Amino acid sequence: MEQGARYWLVGASEGLGRSLAHKLSAAGIELALSARNGERLQELADDLPTAATVHPLDVSDLQAVKDVAFEVGQVDGVIYAAGVYWPMDAKDWDAEAVEAMCDINFTGAARVMGTTVPAMIERNAGHVVLIGSLSGFRGLPGAIGYGASKAGMMHLAENMYAELHNTGVKVQLVNPGFIKTRLTDKNDFSMPFVMGPDEAADNVIAAMRSNRFQTNFPRMFSWLFRGANFLPAWAYYRVFGRKADLDKPKPTANKSKTAEQR
């Protein structure tokens, strides 16, 4: 990640993505900014110290992704930080919201990678950064849709790294814990080690400057998730599983992708 490099940042309008834009621009990185909200993107671009172009995008639309990728042109790197989230129990399954989480958080990343990675491979140069989540390591209660979408993101990164780690294309996976944003404001439970988007962005940039494939943070909190992978299923779900409360009232979800997508 050198000064003067150009990156396509997808999911730039809010939260972690917006903080990343400010910090990358301050480090001399030129940015192509994408998210659904073009107005928010333009406000962001106008506030950055280095050159930034604005490319509104709905990552659930494959043709739109192809068109915007062509418009953006050749880049040195791509960062996928777009995401939607609703906390959800299986008994309160909302098919529309689950589909949105899978489509934006995972399939959207696959669409963007499909428009950028082949060109990087052809010229044997490029940098791919996928923002996963600690929630993707193993199944958790209340994470229907979101946890699966982030597990898919993590596996996608592993697939690419398995093929490309000995090439000029650098692939990195960054798995944050809780970040204080409009999305996590929906949670009605305690969020251990929660951090602000600026602190989280510092961790992402440190990861980008490293040679590590995978970075998990906060470090101490991540040990819990990684360590849980070594537990047999009966032990893991005895500790982390939840007894069904079938009498709990079903919450009403607001599923506006425009409002929620970063």
C-alpha positions, 0 to 999 in steps of 0.5 A, spaced: 500 500 500 504 505 497 502 513 497 499 514 490 496 508 489 489 507 487 484 503 491 476 502 490 473 502 496 466 499 496 461 500 502 464 507 503 459 511 505 458 509 513 461 506 519 468 503 518 468 504 510 467 512 511 473 512 517 477 507 512 476 513 506 479 518 511 485 515 513 487 512 507 486 518 503 490 522 509 496 516 507 496 519 500 491 513 497 487 515 491 480 512 492 474 510 488 468 510 492 462 506 492 456 505 496 448 506 494 448 513 497 451 517 492 450 524 496 453 521 502 459 519 497 460 526 494 460 529 501 465 524 503 469 525 497 469 533 498 472 532 505 478 528 503 485 531 502 487 526 496 483 525 489 477 521 490 471 519 485 464 517 486 461 511 483 454 510 486 453 502 486 448 497 489 452 491 489 446 486 489 445 488 481 451 484 477 450 489 471 451 495 475 457 492 478 460 490 472 458 497 469 461 501 475 467 497 475 468 499 468 467 506 470 472 505 475 477 502 471 484 499 473 486 500 480 491 497 485 487 495 490 479 493 492 477 493 499 470 490 500 467 493 506 459 493 504 454 490 509 447 490 512 445 487 518 439 485 523 440 481 529 435 475 528 433 468 531 431 462 527 424 462 530 423 470 528 426 468 521 425 474 516 426 471 509 427 478 506 432 480 511 436 474 511 436 474 503 439 481 503 444 480 508 447 474 504 446 478 498 450 484 500 455 481 505 457 475 501 454 475 494 456 482 493 463 481 494 463 475 489 460 480 484 466 485 485 471 480 486 469 477 479 470 484 476 477 486 479 481 480 480 481 477 473 485 483 471 489 483 477 491 476 475 493 478 468 498 483 470 500 479 476 499 485 481 494 488 485 491 488 493 484 485 495 482 486 502 475 483 504 472 485 511 469 479 514 467 478 522 469 474 528 462 472 527 463 468 521 468 463 525 462 459 528 455 459 529 452 463 534 445 465 536 441 471 534 446 471 528 441 468 522 443 470 515 449 475 518 454 469 521 453 465 514 454 471 510 461 473 513 463 465 514 462 465 506 466 471 505 472 468 510 471 462 505 472 466 499 478 470 501 481 463 503 479 460 496 483 466 493 489 466 498 490 459 496 491 460 489 494 467 489 499 467 495 505 466 491 503 471 486 503 478 485 496 479 487 496 480 495 489 477 498 487 479 505 482 478 510 480 482 516 475 480 521 473 485 526 469 484 532 463 489 535 464 496 531 460 502 534 455 504 528 448 504 526 448 497 524 450 495 531 446 500 535 440 495 533 443 490 538 440 489 545 445 485 548 452 487 551 458 488 546 464 486 549 471 490 546 466 494 542 470 500 538 469 506 534 470 506 527 476 510 527 479 505 531 477 499 527 480 503 521 486 503 524 486 496 525 484 495 518 490 499 515 495 496 520 493 489 517 493 492 510 500 494 511 502 487 514 504 481 510 499 477 514 493 474 510 488 474 516 487 479 521 482 478 527 481 484 532 480 486 538 486 480 539 483 478 546 476 477 544 478 474 537 482 468 541 475 466 544 472 465 537 478 462 534 479 457 540 471 455 540 473 452 533 477 447 537 471 445 541 467 439 539 460 441 537 456 438 544 461 442 548 461 448 544 453 449 543 453 447 551 456 453 552 454 458 546 447 455 544 441 458 547 435 455 549 429 457 545 424 462 548 418 460 543 413 465 547 418 471 546 414 476 541 417 477 534 420 484 533 418 488 527 424 489 522 425 495 518 428 491 512 430 498 507 437 496 504 437 503 502 437 505 509 442 500 512 447 498 506 454 502 508 
